[in-house]
């Protein structure tokens, strides 16, 4: 006999009344692009362990967070007013290491140190369990979805696997057991995969052929995050060596090294404007101008390491999660007339 514990979903309703919102989502607002004036808007409490992962729905209206080893829980929030919307209380047996939503907004994918990947159908702001992908034999730490929402890439301590999101089946493996994969990212054109491993090596893969394009000993310690800029010309990497590096994708050359963090850089996020980078670690969050390397702002508010960050797709707010079990929403308050 096999007993199956199904995820339990509780939902508290989705509301987006403008009167309740403290953040305007109006497009082309000059003030919201002034990252030097970003400040703390909300502190979200609910997780009972480290906040491991964060993701926004494509319309920026829901923030999704994944919890730590003692939780295996996914929580849903309204970033416009800081209110909790619901929980997936048995999303995984252990930590929810990464969360990603397909660009078409139809599928939420979560992965865990329980070696599994779970798919969730998204409809009318409600999330229902679809199926599990089982194949990895070790911790699954990172996820990426192709721009056409058809292919899922998972990075784990046993390598990289590809999955068909539409037919919900495995497609194959890119790498096995040669490196412990900590992070993966897909280029905006869907042609290239970047991976970072425990040895500080960054590899670029062709998704059409499955072949390795290039590899570089990019960092002197584990690569914690990689991300492409929206134009696909630049790759940014973060590491436990305390640096953030900016790379030219076409030439493979190192464009700039951003220094200043006093310990591991745990996470990075690129604003949709393609010009602003957030990096996070023990000493809080730093906002950088990617082109110039200028430090724009430092956001301090967490009382422990910052473990996860994400910009909203509309670029208006930044969410951060920490070892202090809290999620913080950063942005520019709306001035009431």
GIWOVEN-V481019 format. One record per backbone hydrogen bond with DSSP energy under -1.0 kcal/mol. NH is the residue of the N-H (numbers start at 1). CO is the residue of the C=O. If there is no record, write none. Layout:
BEGIN
nh->{NH	NH}
co->{CO	CO}
END
This chain:
BEGIN
nh->{10	12	20	21	22	34	35	37	38	39	41	42	44	51	52	53	55	57	60	63	64	65	66	67	71	72	74	75	76	77	78	81	82	85	86	87	88	89	92	96	97	97	98	100	102	105	108	109	110	111	112	113	115	117	118	119	120	121	122	123	126	128	130	133	140	141	142	144	146	149	152	153	154	155	156	157	159	160	161	162	163	164	165	169	171	172	174	181	182	183	185	187	190	193	194	195	196	197	198	200	202	203	204	205	206	207	210	213	214	216	218	219	223	224	225	227	229	232	235	236	237	238	239	240	242	244	245	246	247	248	249	252	255	256	258	265	266	267	269	271	274	277	278	279	280	281	284	285	286	287	288	289	290	293	296	297	299	306	307	308	310	312	315	318	319	320	321	322	323	325	327	328	329	330	331	334}
co->{87	85	17	17	80	31	33	34	35	331	329	329	327	322	66	66	64	62	57	77	55	75	53	73	68	68	88	65	86	63	83	78	78	76	76	10	74	8	72	67	95	111	111	109	107	102	120	100	118	98	116	95	112	133	110	131	108	128	106	126	123	121	119	117	112	155	155	153	151	146	163	144	161	142	159	139	156	175	154	172	152	169	150	164	162	162	160	156	196	196	194	192	187	205	185	203	183	201	180	197	216	195	214	193	211	191	206	204	204	202	216	200	197	238	238	236	234	229	247	227	245	225	243	222	239	258	237	256	235	253	233	248	246	246	244	239	280	280	278	276	271	288	269	286	267	284	281	299	279	297	277	294	275	289	287	287	285	281	321	321	319	317	312	330	310	328	308	326	305	322	44	320	42	318	39	22}
END
